[in-house]
Amino acid sequence: MHAKKLVLAIALGSALALAGYATDAKTTWTERCAKCHGPDGRGDTKMGRKLEIKDYTDAKVQAGFTDEAAIRALLEGIKDKGGATRMKPVEGLSDAEAKGLVAYVRGLGK
């Protein structure tokens, strides 16, 4: 009987942790990414149009990058071929937060 309660407690704790993780990623997206990428990830903002940001709701765009490349972009930023900064790194973002943000972006394509 105790084993069932332990399994239930672990499952509930994991679900709550994941729910909090998703909320944190959405908050990070809203506060730090939506200005350029748009709240829905379509890149349909003044800055998004200027930088020709891709539409993350498009399955072809989603298929065009790996999670690892997206995490690297978040942590290191993106430069164009000439070396100019296209996207600054997201300051203070941990590896775990970057992974959560990528998972959030992946959800925009569904």
C-alpha positions as CSV (number, residue, x, y, z in Angstrom):
1,M,0.0,0.0,0.0
2,H,2.8,2.4,0.8
3,A,4.5,1.8,-2.5
4,K,1.3,2.9,-4.4
5,K,1.2,6.1,-2.3
6,L,4.9,6.7,-3.1
7,V,4.4,6.2,-6.8
8,L,1.4,8.5,-6.8
9,A,3.3,11.2,-4.9
10,I,6.2,11.0,-7.3
11,A,3.9,11.1,-10.3
12,L,2.0,14.1,-8.9
13,G,5.3,15.9,-8.0
14,S,6.7,15.3,-11.5
15,A,3.5,16.6,-13.1
16,L,3.5,19.8,-11.0
17,A,7.2,20.4,-11.7
18,L,6.6,20.0,-15.5
19,A,3.6,22.4,-15.3
20,G,5.7,25.0,-13.5
21,Y,8.5,24.4,-16.1
22,A,6.1,25.1,-18.9
23,T,4.8,28.2,-17.2
24,D,8.3,29.5,-16.8
25,A,9.1,28.9,-20.5
26,K,5.9,30.7,-21.5
27,T,6.8,33.6,-19.2
28,T,10.3,33.8,-20.6
29,W,8.9,33.7,-24.1
30,T,6.4,36.5,-23.3
31,E,9.0,38.7,-21.5
32,R,12.0,38.1,-23.7
33,C,11.2,36.6,-27.1
34,A,7.7,37.8,-28.1
35,K,8.9,41.4,-28.9
36,C,10.6,40.1,-32.0
37,H,9.1,36.6,-32.5
38,G,5.5,37.6,-31.6
39,P,3.4,36.1,-28.9
40,D,2.3,33.2,-31.2
41,G,5.8,32.7,-32.8
42,R,4.9,33.8,-36.3
43,G,7.5,36.6,-36.3
44,D,4.8,39.1,-37.4
45,T,6.1,42.0,-35.4
46,K,7.8,45.2,-36.6
47,M,11.2,43.8,-35.6
48,G,10.3,40.3,-36.8
49,R,9.5,41.6,-40.3
50,K,12.7,43.8,-40.3
51,L,14.9,40.8,-39.4
52,E,12.9,38.4,-41.5
53,I,12.3,36.1,-38.5
54,K,10.9,32.7,-39.4
55,D,7.4,31.5,-38.5
56,Y,7.8,28.9,-35.7
57,T,4.2,27.7,-36.3
58,D,5.3,26.4,-39.7
59,A,6.2,22.6,-39.6
60,K,8.9,23.1,-42.3
61,V,10.6,25.8,-40.1
62,Q,10.3,23.5,-37.1
63,A,11.9,20.7,-39.1
64,G,14.7,23.0,-40.2
65,F,16.5,23.2,-36.9
66,T,17.6,20.8,-34.1
67,D,16.9,21.3,-30.4
68,E,20.6,21.6,-29.9
69,A,21.0,24.4,-32.4
70,A,18.1,26.3,-30.8
71,I,19.6,25.9,-27.4
72,R,22.9,27.1,-28.7
73,A,21.2,30.1,-30.3
74,L,19.5,31.0,-27.0
75,L,22.7,30.7,-25.0
76,E,25.2,32.1,-27.5
77,G,23.1,34.3,-29.8
78,I,23.0,34.3,-33.6
79,K,25.3,36.2,-36.0
80,D,24.9,36.5,-39.7
81,K,27.5,35.5,-42.3
82,G,29.2,38.9,-42.0
83,G,29.5,38.6,-38.2
84,A,26.7,41.0,-37.3
85,T,24.5,40.1,-34.4
86,R,21.0,39.0,-35.5
87,M,19.9,37.8,-32.0
88,K,21.6,38.5,-28.7
89,P,22.0,35.6,-26.2
90,V,19.2,35.4,-23.7
91,E,21.1,36.7,-20.6
92,G,20.9,34.7,-17.4
93,L,19.2,31.7,-19.1
94,S,20.2,28.3,-17.6
95,D,20.7,25.2,-19.7
96,A,17.5,23.8,-18.2
97,E,15.5,27.0,-19.0
98,A,16.9,27.0,-22.5
99,K,15.6,23.4,-23.0
100,G,12.2,24.4,-21.6
101,L,12.1,27.4,-24.0
102,V,12.9,25.1,-26.9
103,A,10.2,22.7,-25.9
104,Y,7.8,25.7,-25.7
105,V,8.8,26.8,-29.2
106,R,8.3,23.2,-30.5
107,G,4.7,23.5,-29.1
108,L,4.0,26.5,-31.3
109,G,4.2,24.3,-34.3
110,K,1.4,22.1,-33.2
